[in-house]
């Protein structure tokens, strides 16, 4: 079924993590419910940021098509299910549309130009990562910066500002993504080649503890995020239960758990529960559309 091929190509099962990023970036910037963050605006912002994600996933496969032909021949392009030209066209088209819609959505915010520039930086980082991640030793950092810019773009679009809370939350997210991307790069190896980059996961745990101290109810979200990390990372360890792909998809869902923690610490408990639901939705969707 052609539609399923395109869904697989875009790893759309991971989109709920982008939506929770949009909520977290908006709230940390000061746009709470009823304060510039309506349900309609939130849905629109999530849709716009989804264009960057799916476009980036398309370009990832398009740039990796020759390597995938050797290592992952079942991917849509080497399998002959779609053409590289079509994937390139749609990928770049989605990024361009995302930039334009970011500017349109931010037109009524105090800083539309900053939102537009953030969208441009996000798109540029996506292209740099997709084109050079295989030979780039700092590609986990570049991937993490892509998610940082999702936070920043959401912040400027929703609130017209990116205060310290946004950048600190983004730093926690960056550390999670560095650890996650390092793990993902091991998928085609017979064994894990070192565990030191996994120490990056200590950063969001430590920051989560710091911000949760002022909001005791957020401690439950911190405990859930920490336990989920332990459960996911266990799958990287030697033994019969080792599954690097299994760890990666769980760590992807963990992005929304981190968002939920930051939202709860910011006092947005209702939205924290939404982010928690989005984490569960990610895991459910990954059962039907592979997350890697």
C-alpha positions in Angstrom: 0.0 0.0 0.0 1.6 3.2 -1.2 0.3 5.4 1.7 2.0 3.1 4.2 5.3 3.4 2.4 5.2 7.2 2.7 4.2 6.9 6.3 7.1 4.6 7.0 9.5 6.9 5.1 8.5 9.8 7.3 8.7 7.8 10.6 5.3 9.4 11.4 5.0 7.2 14.5 7.4 9.6 16.2 5.4 12.7 15.4 3.8 12.9 18.9 7.2 13.7 20.3 7.3 16.8 18.0 3.9 17.8 19.3 4.9 17.6 22.9 8.1 19.6 22.0 5.8 22.3 20.6 3.8 22.4 23.9 6.9 22.5 26.1 8.6 25.2 24.0 5.5 27.3 24.1 4.8 27.0 27.8 8.4 27.5 28.8 8.4 30.7 26.8 5.4 31.9 28.9 2.5 31.1 26.6 0.2 29.3 28.9 -3.3 28.1 28.2 -5.5 31.2 27.7 -2.4 33.4 27.5 -1.6 33.1 23.8 -1.8 29.3 23.7 -5.2 28.2 22.5 -6.0 24.7 21.5 -6.4 25.8 17.9 -3.0 27.5 17.9 -1.4 24.5 19.5 -2.7 22.2 16.9 -1.6 24.5 14.1 1.9 24.9 15.6 2.2 21.1 16.0 1.2 20.7 12.4 3.7 23.2 11.1 6.6 21.7 13.1 5.5 18.2 11.8 6.4 19.4 8.3 10.0 20.0 9.4 10.1 16.5 11.0 8.6 14.5 8.1 10.5 16.6 5.5 13.7 15.8 7.4 13.0 12.1 7.6 12.3 12.0 3.8 15.6 13.8 3.2 17.4 11.4 5.6 16.4 8.4 3.5 17.1 10.3 0.2 20.6 11.2 1.2 21.3 7.7 2.7 19.9 5.8 -0.2 23.3 4.3 -1.3 24.3 3.3 2.2 20.8 1.8 2.8 21.1 -0.2 -0.4 23.9 -2.1 1.4 22.8 -2.0 5.0 19.0 -1.6 4.9 17.8 -2.7 1.5 14.3 -3.0 2.8 14.0 0.8 3.1 11.6 2.3 0.5 14.1 3.9 -1.8 16.5 0.9 -2.3 13.6 -1.4 -2.4 12.3 0.5 -5.4 9.0 1.5 -3.8 9.6 5.2 -4.3 12.1 7.3 -6.3 14.9 9.3 -4.8 13.8 12.3 -6.9 10.3 12.3 -5.5 11.6 11.9 -1.9 14.0 14.8 -2.4 11.3 17.0 -3.9 8.8 16.3 -1.1 11.4 16.6 1.6 12.7 20.0 0.5 9.1 21.1 -0.3 8.0 20.3 3.3 10.8 22.3 4.8 10.0 25.3 2.6 6.3 25.1 3.4 7.2 24.7 7.1 9.3 27.9 7.0 6.5 29.9 5.2 3.8 28.6 7.7 6.0 29.4 10.6 6.2 33.0 9.4 2.4 33.1 8.8 1.6 31.6 12.2 3.9 34.0 14.0 2.6 37.1 12.2 0.6 38.2 15.2 3.3 37.4 17.7 5.7 40.1 19.1 8.6 38.7 17.2 7.6 37.2 13.8 11.1 37.8 12.4 12.7 35.8 15.2 10.3 33.0 14.6 11.1 33.0 10.9 14.8 33.0 11.5 14.4 30.1 14.0 12.5 28.1 11.3 15.3 28.8 8.8 18.0 27.7 11.3 15.9 24.5 12.0 15.6 23.7 8.4 19.3 24.3 7.8 20.3 22.0 10.6 18.0 19.3 9.3 19.6 19.4 5.9 23.2 19.5 7.4 22.4 16.5 9.6 20.7 14.5 6.8 23.5 15.2 4.3 26.5 14.6 6.5 25.5 12.5 9.5 27.2 9.3 8.4 30.7 10.7 8.2 30.2 13.4 10.9 31.5 12.5 14.4 29.4 15.3 16.0 26.2 14.3 14.2 24.5 13.4 17.5 25.1 17.0 18.5 23.6 18.3 15.2 20.6 16.0 15.6 20.1 17.3 19.2 20.3 20.9 17.9 17.5 20.2 15.5 15.2 19.4 18.5 16.6 22.5 20.4 15.4 24.6 17.5 12.0 23.0 17.6 11.7 24.3 21.2 13.0 27.7 20.1 10.9 28.0 17.1 7.8 27.1 19.1 8.8 29.7 21.7 9.2 32.5 19.3 6.1 31.6 17.3 3.8 31.3 20.4 5.2 33.9 22.7 7.6 36.0 20.7 10.5 35.3 23.1 12.9 32.6 24.2 13.6 33.2 27.9 16.2 31.2 29.9 13.7 28.6 30.8 13.4 27.7 27.1 17.1 27.4 26.6 17.6 25.4 29.8 14.8 23.0 28.9 16.3 22.8 25.4 19.7 21.9 26.9 18.1 19.0 28.8 16.4 17.9 25.6 19.7 18.3 23.7 21.5 15.9 26.1 18.7 13.4 25.8 19.0 13.5 22.0 22.8 13.2 22.0 22.5 10.0 24.0 19.6 8.8 21.8 21.4 9.5 18.5 24.6 7.8 19.7 22.5 4.7 20.5 20.8 4.9 17.1 24.1 5.0 15.3 24.9 1.5 16.7 21.9 -0.2 15.1 24.0 -1.7 12.3 26.8 -2.8 14.5 27.1 -6.2 16.1 27.7 -4.8 19.6 27.7 -1.5 21.5 31.0 0.2 21.1 31.1 2.2 24.4 28.7 3.5 26.9 30.3 6.9 27.9 27.9 9.0 25.7 25.0 7.6 27.6 26.1 9.8 30.5 24.4 12.6 28.7 21.1 11.2 30.0 22.2 12.3 33.5 21.8 16.0 32.4 18.0 15.9 31.9 17.6 13.8 35.1 19.6 16.3 37.1 17.9 19.3 35.6 14.5 17.7 36.1 15.3 17.2 39.8 16.3 20.8 40.1 13.1 22.2 38.5 10.8 19.7 40.2 11.9 20.7 43.6 9.7 23.8 43.4 6.7 21.8 42.1 6.5 18.5 44.1 3.8 17.1 41.8 6.5 17.1 39.0 8.6 14.6 41.0 6.2 11.8 39.9 7.0 12.8 36.3 10.7 12.8 37.1 10.4 9.3 38.5 8.6 8.1 35.5 11.1 9.6 33.1 14.0 8.2 35.1 12.5 4.7 35.2 11.8 4.8 31.5 15.4 5.7 30.8 16.6 2.8 32.9 14.2 0.4 31.2 15.3 1.6 27.7 19.0 1.6 28.4 18.8 -1.9 29.8 18.1 -3.1 26.2 21.6 -1.8 25.2 23.4 -4.0 27.7 24.9 -7.5 26.8 22.6 -10.4 27.2 19.6 -12.2 25.7 17.4 -9.1 26.1 19.7 -6.8 24.1 17.9 -4.9 21.4 19.4 -1.7 20.2 16.5 -0.8 17.9 14.1 -1.5 20.8 16.1 0.8 23.0 16.1 3.5 20.4 12.3 3.6 19.8 11.7 3.7 23.5 14.2 6.5 24.0 12.4 8.4 21.2 9.1 8.0 23.1 11.0 9.2 26.2 11.3 12.7 24.6 7.6 13.3 25.4 8.2 12.1 28.9 10.9 14.7 29.3 8.5 17.3 27.9 5.9 16.2 30.4 8.4 16.6 33.2 9.3 20.1 32.1 5.6 21.1 31.7 4.7 19.8 35.1 7.6 21.7 36.6 6.3 24.8 34.9 3.0 24.3 36.6 1.1 23.3 33.4 -0.2 20.0 34.8 -2.9 19.5 32.2 -0.5 19.9 29.4 2.0 17.6 31.2 -0.7 14.9 31.1 -1.2 15.6 27.4 2.5 15.1 26.8 2.4 11.9 28.8 -0.5 10.7 26.6 1.7 11.6 23.5 4.5 9.4 24.8 2.0 6.5 25.0 0.7 7.4 21.5 4.3 7.3 20.2 4.8 3.7 21.5 1.5 2.6 20.2 2.1 4.1 16.7 5.6 2.5 16.6 3.9 -0.9 16.6 2.4 -0.1 13.2 5.0 2.2 11.6 8.7 1.6 12.5 10.2 4.5 14.5 13.7 4.1 13.0 
